[in-house]
Amino acid sequence: MTVSVCNEGFISLKFGVRQRVSLPLRLHRSHTDLTYTPLPRPCIVDDLEHLGARNGVRRWRDGAGRIYTYDGQHCELEVFNSRGRHIGVADVYTGEFIKPAVRGRKIDV
């Protein structure tokens, strides 16, 4: 007997009988489909002061007071000033700025 699954959540048997079954159908992309890249080691945040996590996002602070958060989707470090305003995106390995600031982006400090 062969079984084929249709998009509507029915299964079709070889004998022509269709039965309704509950299947975990995913017909669209959700936010869980995004890829996450773990923080690479060694990284520039290894030498920074760890501030813990806020809203599930880990934070670090350097000597100048800048706050770093890791963006696991793009494997980049978001950099904010001491007041929480976005000042750019830094490379994880070198710490060099690779993207400019996004206007209006800020975090709670």
N, CA, C and O of each residue as an XYZ file, in Angstrom:
436
protein
N       0.846     -1.161      0.000
C       0.000      0.000      0.000
C       0.901      1.237      0.000
O       1.856      1.297      0.774
N       0.618      2.206     -0.840
C       1.378      3.452     -0.887
C       0.565      4.564     -0.257
O      -0.661      4.605     -0.361
N       1.275      5.459      0.395
C       0.624      6.584      1.063
C       1.262      7.857      0.540
O       2.487      7.964      0.483
N       0.437      8.825      0.157
C       0.947     10.129     -0.244
C       0.228     11.193      0.575
O      -0.963     11.077      0.866
N       0.973     12.230      0.941
C       0.415     13.290      1.773
C       0.113     14.487      0.896
O       0.959     14.922      0.115
N      -1.091     15.017      1.026
C      -1.504     16.201      0.280
C      -1.288     17.438      1.146
O      -1.128     17.328      2.362
N      -1.285     18.610      0.523
C      -1.086     19.854      1.256
C      -2.216     20.170      2.217
O      -2.003     20.894      3.190
N      -3.399     19.655      1.978
C      -4.539     19.991      2.816
C      -4.545     19.223      4.123
O      -5.409     19.476      4.963
N      -3.631     18.306      4.331
C      -3.608     17.528      5.548
C      -4.329     16.205      5.400
O      -4.659     15.574      6.404
N      -4.581     15.768      4.183
C      -5.199     14.475      3.927
C      -4.123     13.504      3.481
O      -3.099     13.915      2.935
N      -4.345     12.237      3.707
C      -3.478     11.233      3.120
C      -4.296     10.449      2.117
O      -5.462     10.131      2.352
N      -3.678     10.148      1.010
C      -4.342      9.360     -0.022
C      -3.737      7.970     -0.019
O      -2.525      7.805     -0.158
N      -4.575      6.994      0.137
C      -4.126      5.614      0.100
C      -4.231      5.093     -1.320
O      -4.923      5.681     -2.152
N      -3.561      4.014     -1.597
C      -3.555      3.440     -2.939
C      -4.958      3.028     -3.373
O      -5.267      3.028     -4.565
N      -5.795      2.682     -2.423
C      -7.123      2.186     -2.752
C      -8.120      3.303     -3.005
O      -9.306      3.030     -3.189
N      -7.676      4.553     -3.019
C      -8.567      5.661     -3.313
C      -9.273      6.226     -2.095
O     -10.129      7.098     -2.239
N      -8.947      5.766     -0.922
C      -9.587      6.257      0.295
C      -8.778      7.440      0.815
O      -7.554      7.372      0.925
N      -9.483      8.526      1.134
C      -8.801      9.692      1.695
C      -9.203      9.827      3.151
O     -10.391      9.861      3.471
N      -8.229      9.903      4.023
C      -8.494     10.083      5.438
C      -7.841     11.364      5.919
O      -6.737     11.716      5.503
N      -8.548     12.056      6.808
C      -8.009     13.289      7.381
C      -7.075     12.917      8.530
O      -7.427     12.119      9.398
N      -5.884     13.504      8.520
C      -4.929     13.299      9.603
C      -4.416     14.658     10.051
O      -4.410     15.618      9.280
N      -3.999     14.728     11.271
C      -3.423     15.983     11.761
C      -1.914     15.923     11.556
O      -1.220     15.103     12.155
N      -1.434     16.794     10.713
C      -0.011     16.847     10.401
C       0.527     18.222     10.769
O      -0.187     19.217     10.636
N       1.738     18.295     11.217
C       2.330     19.611     11.476
C       2.793     20.237     10.163
O       3.985     20.238      9.857
N       1.854     20.765      9.396
C       2.183     21.335      8.091
C       2.763     22.728      8.266
O       2.239     23.536      9.034
N       3.830     23.003      7.562
C       4.441     24.323      7.560
C       4.477     24.795      6.124
O       5.345     24.405      5.344
N       3.524     25.635      5.791
C       3.415     26.092      4.417
C       4.052     27.462      4.203
O       4.088     27.954      3.075
N       4.548     28.079      5.258
C       5.184     29.383      5.131
C       6.398     29.439      6.045
O       6.532     28.648      6.979
N       7.277     30.390      5.755
C       8.468     30.565      6.585
C       8.091     31.322      7.845
O       7.261     32.230      7.810
N       8.687     30.955      8.924
C       8.471     31.674     10.170
C       9.817     32.174     10.680
O      10.862     31.904     10.087
N       9.774     32.904     11.788
C      11.013     33.451     12.338
C      11.944     32.357     12.846
O      13.132     32.610     13.044
N      11.436     31.159     13.058
C      12.299     30.080     13.529
C      13.139     29.481     12.402
O      14.057     28.705     12.668
N      12.840     29.828     11.150
C      13.613     29.311     10.028
C      14.912     30.080      9.818
O      15.760     29.653      9.034
N      15.078     31.201     10.502
C      16.279     31.998     10.328
C      17.467     31.248     10.906
O      17.345     30.544     11.908
N      18.591     31.402     10.280
C      19.771     30.685     10.744
C      20.438     31.460     11.869
O      20.427     32.691     11.869
N      21.008     30.760     12.807
C      21.728     31.366     13.918
C      23.151     30.840     13.898
O      23.375     29.632     13.808
N      24.108     31.746     13.982
C      25.513     31.383     14.030
C      26.018     31.629     15.446
O      25.930     32.756     15.932
N      26.538     30.625     16.113
C      27.063     30.846     17.465
C      28.229     31.832     17.452
O      28.907     32.000     16.439
N      28.445     32.471     18.581
C      29.537     33.428     18.708
C      30.865     32.708     18.502
O      31.173     31.771     19.239
N      31.660     33.127     17.514
C      32.919     32.422     17.241
C      33.952     32.687     18.331
O      33.935     33.731     18.983
N      34.829     31.745     18.512
C      35.935     31.875     19.457
C      37.226     31.642     18.708
O      37.306     30.639     17.998
N      38.228     32.465     18.802
C      38.320     33.684     19.592
C      37.558     34.833     18.939
O      37.345     34.852     17.726
N      37.158     35.778     19.764
C      36.365     36.920     19.319
C      36.828     38.142     20.109
O      37.451     38.002     21.162
N      36.530     39.330     19.610
C      36.987     40.528     20.320
C      36.264     40.715     21.644
O      36.784     41.403     22.523
N      35.096     40.135     21.817
C      34.371     40.306     23.079
C      34.968     39.468     24.204
O      34.573     39.622     25.359
N      35.911     38.586     23.885
C      36.564     37.793     24.930
C      37.329     38.682     25.909
O      37.471     38.333     27.081
N      37.820     39.821     25.439
C      38.613     40.724     26.269
C      37.778     41.834     26.898
O      38.320     42.679     27.612
N      36.461     41.848     26.646
C      35.605     42.917     27.149
C      34.880     42.493     28.418
O      34.795     41.308     28.740
N      34.357     43.488     29.131
C      33.595     43.235     30.356
C      32.208     42.711     29.987
O      31.479     43.353     29.231
N      31.851     41.555     30.517
C      30.540     40.963     30.231
C      29.505     41.590     31.150
O      29.690     41.620     32.367
N      28.412     42.093     30.574
C      27.372     42.764     31.347
C      26.182     41.862     31.641
O      25.226     42.295     32.285
N      26.223     40.637     31.187
C      25.072     39.753     31.347
C      24.180     39.837     30.122
O      24.619     40.230     29.041
N      22.930     39.465     30.303
C      21.985     39.479     29.188
C      20.763     40.303     29.570
O      20.329     40.302     30.721
N      20.232     40.991     28.603
C      19.000     41.746     28.797
C      18.067     41.384     27.656
O      18.427     41.524     26.488
N      16.876     40.922     27.987
C      15.898     40.449     27.001
C      16.472     39.331     26.145
O      16.158     39.232     24.959
N      17.302     38.499     26.732
C      17.868     37.361     26.025
C      19.050     37.681     25.134
O      19.527     36.807     24.411
N      19.535     38.913     25.167
C      20.656     39.332     24.320
C      21.854     39.620     25.220
O      21.775     40.454     26.122
N      22.970     38.921     24.969
C      24.182     39.135     25.762
C      24.827     40.464     25.393
O      24.790     40.892     24.239
N      25.423     41.111     26.400
C      26.048     42.416     26.197
C      27.445     42.445     26.795
O      27.737     41.770     27.782
N      28.306     43.251     26.164
C      29.662     43.483     26.644
C      29.945     44.977     26.587
O      29.307     45.700     25.822
N      30.908     45.452     27.401
C      31.287     46.861     27.397
C      32.801     46.970     27.320
O      33.523     46.223     27.981
N      33.280     47.919     26.497
C      34.723     48.142     26.397
C      35.137     49.286     27.318
O      34.310     49.834     28.046
N      36.411     49.640     27.281
C      36.939     50.687     28.147
C      36.377     52.063     27.852
O      36.336     52.912     28.743
N      35.945     52.305     26.631
C      35.393     53.600     26.246
C      33.910     53.722     26.589
O      33.313     54.778     26.381
N      33.313     52.659     27.109
C      31.898     52.699     27.478
C      30.956     52.225     26.387
O      29.741     52.238     26.582
N      31.478     51.811     25.255
C      30.619     51.304     24.179
C      30.046     49.945     24.554
O      30.710     49.143     25.211
N      28.814     49.692     24.137
C      28.134     48.435     24.435
C      28.060     47.619     23.152
O      27.698     48.133     22.094
N      28.407     46.346     23.261
C      28.407     45.433     22.123
C      27.346     44.356     22.345
O      27.243     43.794     23.435
N      26.560     44.073     21.307
C      25.628     42.944     21.327
C      25.904     42.104     20.086
O      26.290     42.627     19.041
N      25.704     40.807     20.214
C      25.999     39.897     19.108
C      24.749     39.644     18.285
O      23.696     39.318     18.833
N      24.859     39.793     16.964
C      23.783     39.487     16.023
C      24.095     38.131     15.412
O      24.916     38.029     14.501
N      23.443     37.094     15.910
C      23.724     35.730     15.472
C      23.242     35.411     14.078
O      23.737     34.467     13.462
N      22.284     36.172     13.556
C      21.804     35.919     12.205
C      22.830     36.351     11.164
O      23.008     35.680     10.148
N      23.504     37.471     11.416
C      24.474     37.989     10.454
C      25.919     37.785     10.896
O      26.840     38.134     10.159
N      26.132     37.225     12.085
C      27.469     37.004     12.647
C      28.240     38.322     12.716
O      29.357     38.432     12.210
N      27.622     39.315     13.351
C      28.202     40.645     13.488
C      27.975     41.150     14.908
O      27.139     40.623     15.642
N      28.722     42.165     15.279
C      28.532     42.822     16.568
C      27.879     44.178     16.349
O      28.399     45.011     15.607
N      26.750     44.397     16.990
C      26.103     45.706     16.970
C      26.776     46.541     18.048
O      26.959     46.072     19.172
N      27.145     47.769     17.719
C      27.864     48.627     18.655
C      26.983     49.831     18.988
O      26.434     50.486     18.102
N      26.865     50.105     20.292
C      26.059     51.219     20.780
C      26.928     52.079     21.686
O      27.868     51.582     22.307
N      26.609     53.384     21.763
C      27.358     54.235     22.685
C      26.851     54.000     24.101
O      25.953     53.183     24.307
N      27.409     54.699     25.069
C      27.062     54.453     26.469
C      25.625     54.848     26.797
O      25.097     54.446     27.834
N      24.992     55.626     25.932
C      23.596     56.017     26.150
C      22.614     55.134     25.392
O      21.404     55.336     25.485
N      23.122     54.155     24.642
C      22.258     53.201     23.960
C      21.968     53.510     22.506
O      21.159     52.817     21.888
N      22.598     54.526     21.938
C      22.391     54.863     20.520
C      23.305     54.016     19.640
O      24.470     53.797     19.972
N      22.777     53.546     18.528
C      23.537     52.699     17.607
C      24.604     53.530     16.907
O      24.317     54.606     16.383
N      25.831     53.028     16.899
C      26.909     53.757     16.213
C      27.527     52.953     15.077
O      28.410     53.457     14.382
N      27.087     51.720     14.873
C      27.582     50.948     13.746
C      27.628     49.462     14.029
O      27.206     48.992     15.085
N      28.156     48.732     13.048
C      28.295     47.279     13.134
C      29.770     46.953     12.983
O      30.438     47.437     12.069
N      30.269     46.125     13.891
C      31.687     45.771     13.892
C      31.878     44.317     13.492
O      30.997     43.479     13.685
N      33.052     44.037     12.928
C      33.424     42.675     12.591
C      33.715     41.905     13.878
O      34.305     42.452     14.810
N      33.308     40.652     13.930
C      33.450     39.838     15.138
C      34.917     39.554     15.453
O      35.300     39.497     16.621
N      35.725     39.379     14.435
C      37.117     38.979     14.639
C      38.052     40.161     14.862
O      38.921     40.105     15.733
N      37.885     41.232     14.085
C      38.823     42.350     14.142
C      38.314     43.537     14.946
O      39.116     44.307     15.475
N      37.022     43.699     15.048
C      36.453     44.844     15.744
C      36.331     46.083     14.883
O      35.883     47.123     15.367
N      36.719     46.000     13.613
C      36.610     47.146     12.710
C      35.155     47.355     12.317
O      34.396     46.398     12.162
N      34.774     48.629     12.157
C      33.414     48.937     11.736
C      33.237     48.556     10.273
O      34.041     48.936      9.421
N      32.176     47.802      9.987
C      31.935     47.351      8.621
C      30.642     47.913      8.051
O      30.431     47.868      6.839
N      29.768     48.446      8.911
C      28.519     49.056      8.461
C      28.270     50.307      9.290
O      28.662     50.370     10.455
N      27.619     51.305      8.692
C      27.353     52.540      9.438
C      26.181     52.370     10.405
O      25.523     51.330     10.440
N      25.946     53.411     11.178
C      24.852     53.406     12.144
C      23.503     53.421     11.432
O      23.362     53.962     10.336
N      22.525     52.815     12.082
C      21.152     52.829     11.586
C      20.398     53.875     12.390
O      20.319     53.787     13.615
N      19.850     54.856     11.707
C      19.158     55.943     12.375
C      17.946     55.406     13.146
O      17.144     54.639     12.613
N      17.835     55.820     14.391
C      16.700     55.424     15.214
C      16.887     54.138     15.995
O      16.068     53.827     16.860
N      17.930     53.387     15.721
C      18.145     52.133     16.451
C      18.782     52.449     17.799
O      19.787     53.156     17.875
N      18.187     51.918     18.854
C      18.725     52.137     20.188
C      18.321     50.989     21.094
O      17.405     50.226     20.785
N      19.016     50.879     22.213
C      18.717     49.854     23.207
C      18.511     50.530     24.554
O      18.960     51.655     24.773
N      17.832     49.835     25.447
C      17.672     50.330     26.812
C      18.942     50.031     27.590
O      19.455     48.912     27.561
N      19.435     51.030     28.276
C      20.667     50.860     29.040
C      20.339     50.798     30.517
O      21.240     50.657     31.344
